[in-house]
Amino acid sequence: SLQNGTIIDYLQQVPVHKNDVFFVQPGTVHAIGAGVLLAEIQENSNVTYRLFDYDRLDKNGCKRPLHVEKALEVMNLKRADSPRQQIRLMRYQPGSARETLCRCRYFQVDRVLVTDRYRMRVENTSFQVLLVLEGELCIECMPEDAAEQRDNTQGNVLIVRKGDCIFVPAGMGELQVRGKGQLLQVFC
Protein backbone atom coordinates (compact mmCIF):
# COMPACT_ATOMS: atom_id res chain seq x y z
CA SER A 1 0.00 0.00 0.00
CA LEU A 2 2.93 2.35 0.57
CA GLN A 3 4.33 1.64 -2.88
CA ASN A 4 1.06 2.19 -4.73
CA GLY A 5 -0.16 5.14 -2.59
CA THR A 6 -3.18 3.43 -1.02
CA ILE A 7 -2.00 3.49 2.61
CA ILE A 8 -4.81 5.91 3.54
CA ASP A 9 -7.35 3.18 2.72
CA TYR A 10 -5.96 1.12 5.60
CA LEU A 11 -5.77 3.79 8.30
CA GLN A 12 -8.47 4.48 10.86
CA GLN A 13 -9.97 7.95 10.41
CA VAL A 14 -10.96 9.81 13.57
CA PRO A 15 -13.22 12.87 13.34
CA VAL A 16 -11.89 15.72 15.48
CA HIS A 17 -13.56 18.73 17.07
CA LYS A 18 -12.37 21.87 18.81
CA ASN A 19 -10.83 21.07 22.24
CA ASP A 20 -10.39 17.35 21.52
CA VAL A 21 -7.31 15.78 23.12
CA PHE A 22 -5.66 12.58 21.93
CA PHE A 23 -2.67 10.87 23.48
CA VAL A 24 -0.88 9.04 20.67
CA GLN A 25 1.29 6.18 21.92
CA PRO A 26 4.84 5.94 20.53
CA GLY A 27 4.97 3.76 17.44
CA THR A 28 1.43 4.64 16.36
CA VAL A 29 1.09 5.60 12.71
CA HIS A 30 -0.76 8.92 12.64
CA ALA A 31 -1.42 11.88 10.38
CA ILE A 32 -3.20 15.20 10.68
CA GLY A 33 -6.04 15.82 8.28
CA ALA A 34 -6.61 18.95 6.22
CA GLY A 35 -7.99 21.94 8.09
CA VAL A 36 -6.88 20.76 11.54
CA LEU A 37 -4.94 23.16 13.77
CA LEU A 38 -3.30 21.40 16.68
CA ALA A 39 -0.70 21.62 19.40
CA GLU A 40 1.48 18.52 19.31
CA ILE A 41 3.25 18.06 22.63
CA GLN A 42 5.87 15.33 22.66
CA GLU A 43 8.95 14.10 24.44
CA ASN A 44 12.20 15.49 23.08
CA SER A 45 13.25 12.83 20.59
CA ASN A 46 13.75 14.77 17.34
CA VAL A 47 12.58 11.67 15.45
CA THR A 48 9.92 11.64 12.75
CA TYR A 49 9.65 8.78 10.32
CA ARG A 50 7.60 9.63 7.26
CA LEU A 51 5.79 6.69 5.62
CA PHE A 52 3.76 8.66 3.10
CA ASP A 53 3.61 12.37 2.30
CA TYR A 54 0.52 12.72 0.07
CA ASP A 55 2.88 13.34 -2.87
CA ARG A 56 3.54 16.87 -1.60
CA LEU A 57 6.53 18.82 -2.88
CA ASP A 58 9.02 20.91 -0.91
CA LYS A 59 9.99 24.49 -1.80
CA ASN A 60 12.37 23.14 -4.48
CA GLY A 61 9.67 21.05 -6.16
CA CYS A 62 11.02 17.75 -4.82
CA LYS A 63 9.21 15.10 -2.83
CA ARG A 64 10.28 15.00 0.82
CA PRO A 65 12.25 11.89 1.83
CA LEU A 66 10.42 8.87 3.27
CA HIS A 67 11.76 6.67 6.09
CA VAL A 68 9.87 3.42 5.46
CA GLU A 69 12.47 0.93 6.76
CA LYS A 70 13.11 2.85 9.99
CA ALA A 71 9.38 3.35 10.54
CA LEU A 72 8.66 -0.36 10.08
CA GLU A 73 11.22 -1.15 12.80
CA VAL A 74 9.44 0.92 15.47
CA MET A 75 5.77 1.01 14.50
CA ASN A 76 3.07 -0.78 16.46
CA LEU A 77 1.02 -2.83 13.99
CA LYS A 78 -1.61 -4.01 16.49
CA ARG A 79 -5.13 -2.81 15.85
CA ALA A 80 -6.12 -0.09 18.30
CA ASP A 81 -9.55 0.80 19.60
CA SER A 82 -11.10 4.00 18.33
CA PRO A 83 -9.78 6.87 20.48
CA ARG A 84 -12.26 8.52 22.84
CA GLN A 85 -12.23 11.71 24.80
CA GLN A 86 -11.34 11.18 28.44
CA ILE A 87 -13.42 12.61 31.27
CA ARG A 88 -11.64 15.68 32.61
CA LEU A 89 -11.99 17.37 35.97
CA MET A 90 -12.10 21.17 36.06
CA ARG A 91 -10.56 22.67 39.23
CA TYR A 92 -11.83 26.16 40.04
CA GLN A 93 -10.15 28.88 42.08
CA PRO A 94 -10.93 32.59 42.27
CA GLY A 95 -10.11 34.12 38.88
CA SER A 96 -9.32 30.90 36.98
CA ALA A 97 -10.03 27.23 36.36
CA ARG A 98 -7.67 24.45 35.33
CA GLU A 99 -8.01 20.93 33.94
CA THR A 100 -5.37 18.32 33.18
CA LEU A 101 -5.68 17.22 29.55
CA CYS A 102 -2.85 14.71 29.41
CA ARG A 103 -0.15 13.34 31.69
CA CYS A 104 2.64 10.90 30.96
CA ARG A 105 6.18 10.20 32.09
CA TYR A 106 7.60 13.03 29.97
CA PHE A 107 5.09 15.87 30.30
CA GLN A 108 1.76 17.10 31.60
CA VAL A 109 -0.59 19.43 29.70
CA ASP A 110 -3.19 21.54 31.51
CA ARG A 111 -5.76 23.89 29.99
CA VAL A 112 -6.17 27.05 32.04
CA LEU A 113 -9.18 29.37 31.71
CA VAL A 114 -8.30 32.79 33.07
CA THR A 115 -11.24 35.07 33.93
CA ASP A 116 -9.25 37.49 36.12
CA ARG A 117 -5.94 36.11 37.36
CA TYR A 118 -4.02 32.85 37.65
CA ARG A 119 -0.90 32.27 39.74
CA MET A 120 1.63 29.67 38.74
CA ARG A 121 5.05 28.61 39.96
CA VAL A 122 8.03 27.50 37.85
CA GLU A 123 10.47 25.56 40.01
CA ASN A 124 14.20 25.02 39.41
CA THR A 125 13.62 21.44 38.26
CA SER A 126 12.23 22.19 34.78
CA PHE A 127 10.95 24.77 32.33
CA GLN A 128 7.31 25.25 31.34
CA VAL A 129 5.64 26.27 28.08
CA LEU A 130 2.55 28.46 27.77
CA LEU A 131 0.51 28.46 24.55
CA VAL A 132 -2.24 31.07 24.34
CA LEU A 133 -5.44 29.59 22.86
CA GLU A 134 -7.76 32.59 23.21
CA GLY A 135 -7.82 36.16 24.46
CA GLU A 136 -5.15 38.57 25.62
CA LEU A 137 -3.23 37.96 28.81
CA CYS A 138 -0.60 39.77 30.83
CA ILE A 139 2.15 37.60 32.37
CA GLU A 140 3.97 39.17 35.28
CA CYS A 141 6.97 37.92 37.28
CA MET A 142 6.25 38.12 40.99
CA PRO A 143 9.33 39.15 43.03
CA GLU A 144 10.11 36.97 46.06
CA ASP A 145 10.29 39.81 48.60
CA ALA A 146 8.32 43.01 49.22
CA ALA A 147 11.34 45.35 48.80
CA GLU A 148 12.08 43.93 45.36
CA GLN A 149 8.39 44.25 44.45
CA ARG A 150 8.37 47.98 45.32
CA ASP A 151 11.50 48.65 43.24
CA ASN A 152 10.54 46.51 40.25
CA THR A 153 7.62 48.41 38.69
CA GLN A 154 8.37 47.75 35.03
CA GLY A 155 10.19 45.33 32.79
CA ASN A 156 8.60 42.23 34.30
CA VAL A 157 5.35 42.20 32.29
CA LEU A 158 4.67 40.43 29.00
CA ILE A 159 1.46 40.85 26.96
CA VAL A 160 0.49 37.70 25.02
CA ARG A 161 -2.32 36.97 22.57
CA LYS A 162 -3.91 34.00 20.81
CA GLY A 163 -1.24 31.95 19.07
CA ASP A 164 1.70 33.17 21.19
CA CYS A 165 3.91 30.44 22.64
CA ILE A 166 6.06 31.35 25.64
CA PHE A 167 9.04 29.40 26.97
CA VAL A 168 9.31 29.95 30.73
CA PRO A 169 12.80 29.01 31.99
CA ALA A 170 13.26 26.84 35.07
CA GLY A 171 13.55 28.77 38.31
CA MET A 172 11.37 31.74 37.34
CA GLY A 173 9.46 31.35 40.60
CA GLU A 174 5.95 32.72 40.86
CA LEU A 175 4.19 34.24 37.87
CA GLN A 176 0.80 35.88 37.69
CA VAL A 177 -1.32 35.70 34.54
CA ARG A 178 -4.00 38.40 34.32
CA GLY A 179 -6.81 39.10 31.85
CA LYS A 180 -9.34 36.94 30.06
CA GLY A 181 -8.30 34.01 27.94
CA GLN A 182 -7.28 30.39 27.68
CA LEU A 183 -3.88 28.81 27.58
CA LEU A 184 -2.16 25.47 27.58
CA GLN A 185 0.38 25.06 30.37
CA VAL A 186 2.94 22.36 29.62
CA PHE A 187 5.04 20.94 32.45
CA CYS A 188 8.14 18.97 31.47
Protein Blocks (a to p, Z undefined) as FASTA:
>chain_A
ZZnopmmmmpccddddehiacdddehiacdddehiacddddddekpacdfbgghpacfko
pacdddfklmmmmpcfbdcdddddddddddddehiacddfbdcfkbccdddddfkbccdd
ddfkbccddddfbdcdddddddfbfklmmmmmghjaccddehiacdddehklpaddedjd
ddddddZZ
